[in-house]
Amino acid sequence: MRVLVTGGAGYIGSHTLRALRAAGHTAAVFDDLSSGHLRAIGDVPLHRGSITDAAALASAFAAFRPEAVIHFAGLTSVAESVEDPNRYFDVNIGGADRLLEAMERAGTARIVFSSSAAVYGAPAVVPIPEDAPLVPINPYGVTKKSVELRLALRARDRGLAAISLRYFNAAGADPDGTLGEDHTPERHLIPNVLAVALDRAPAVEVFGDDYPTPDGSCLRDFVHVGDLAQAHVLALERLRPGEATAYNLGSATGTSVLEVIAAGRRITGHPIPIAAKPRRPGDPPSLVASRARAEAELGWIPKFDSIERIIETAWNWHRGTRGGIPEAGAGFSR
Ligand SMILES: NC(=O)c1ccc[n+]([C@@H]2O[C@H](COP(=O)([O-])OP(=O)(O)OC[C@H]3O[C@@H](n4cnc5c(N)ncnc54)[C@H](O)[C@@H]3O)[C@@H](O)[C@H]2O)c1
């Protein structure tokens, strides 16, 4: 298939480009490079523009004529969405609306959407099944739920084929060391743990130590970015006209923030000091996926099945081996 990947220069999008190519698909990227990187897309063609710009989208659709879209582009920080909700509504909801309009005009009727565990809010039942109530507790989660609802309406009323993939915590890097996570500022736990191990930060911040979890820190579900990428290839094959379905993508294992830091210490040999901080607004105590539906219907089984293996791939990327790519073009050196 000819697949337009919005946000393809970003962390999960760029790993998905590699999985699409390996599966024999043809990809093009639509991205404004606001948090993504040109070098991450290799020789895949880039249509540069904002997802909120209808004219830029129209010209990308006219040039590439995609049969399907994978929609990663958007703003991704829970904390930032609490500070500036309107920006999140404009880019994440408004951008999805512009994209769906462009798809309709171009006759592209297949979409895989990057949703999030944030749609569940602070769930009553963990592991979380897909039919748990969608009660997001921060603006970021509201944007993801809104887009899912729009996809469901368009599937029912206009025959769209849609799959929403609700990622839990994406982590790790391509094991070959040439592609990994590179955000500025970096808000994700594992890169921040490894930055301390590389003496690029004095301590890793831990937000809240009194949650109702076994060690008081938040419990999360870390899933390897390569496993996420593979799920997108499987989802493309599972799209059905008139159907909008959602799948959790998580390991189904809860790992606490303190357990991640302990694993980081074992892997890097660095003491990794902690700076205790108050709870952040919008952070639920526990988010752990049930992945039964993705396994049964997509045939998706994560290959990276332990937090140690996931952190090892991230460590391989962050400490700068990167398959021989010089430090100057990549990673923290920007
Ligand atoms: N990383 C995670 O753990 C996680 C978890 C759940 C959901 N998600 C979702 O997955 C998607 C990808 O996340 P990521 O971690 O790869 O983020 P990322 O920031 O690395 O990638 C986002 C990409 O979208 C592009 N982009 C941002 N705003 C844009 C705009 N207005 N127009 C065009 N392009 C734009 C960026 O340049 C970047 O290349 C996002 O939708 C995010 O909400 C991520």
The ligand as an ORCA input file, in Angstrom:
! r2SCAN-3c Opt
* xyz 0 1
  N       5.603      8.288     23.024
  C       4.622      7.720     23.703
  O       4.858      7.059     24.725
  C       3.181      7.867     23.241
  C       2.176      7.271     24.010
  C       0.857      7.380     23.584
  C       0.558      8.054     22.413
  N       1.547      8.647     21.693
  C       1.174      9.353     20.458
  O       1.956      8.854     19.385
  C       2.215      9.881     18.431
  C       3.719      9.964     18.178
  O       4.398     10.207     19.415
  P       5.981     10.335     19.476
  O       6.396      9.952     20.850
  O       6.587      9.657     18.309
  O       6.125     11.923     19.365
  P       7.165     12.806     18.521
  O       7.050     14.189     19.073
  O       8.507     12.166     18.482
  O       6.555     12.766     17.064
  C       5.507     13.629     16.638
  C       5.802     14.024     15.211
  O       4.735     14.873     14.761
  C       5.288     16.043     14.183
  N       4.340     17.144     14.413
  C       4.012     17.715     15.602
  N       3.103     18.700     15.405
  C       2.864     18.725     14.069
  C       2.026     19.519     13.235
  N       1.259     20.505     13.746
  N       2.021     19.291     11.918
  C       2.815     18.310     11.361
  N       3.616     17.535     12.099
  C       3.641     17.732     13.431
  C       6.613     16.272     14.875
  O       7.534     17.057     14.129
  C       7.090     14.835     15.069
  O       7.832     14.386     13.951
  C       1.606     11.150     19.013
  O       0.330     11.350     18.444
  C       1.472     10.827     20.495
  O       0.417     11.560     21.109
  C       2.859      8.567     22.072
*
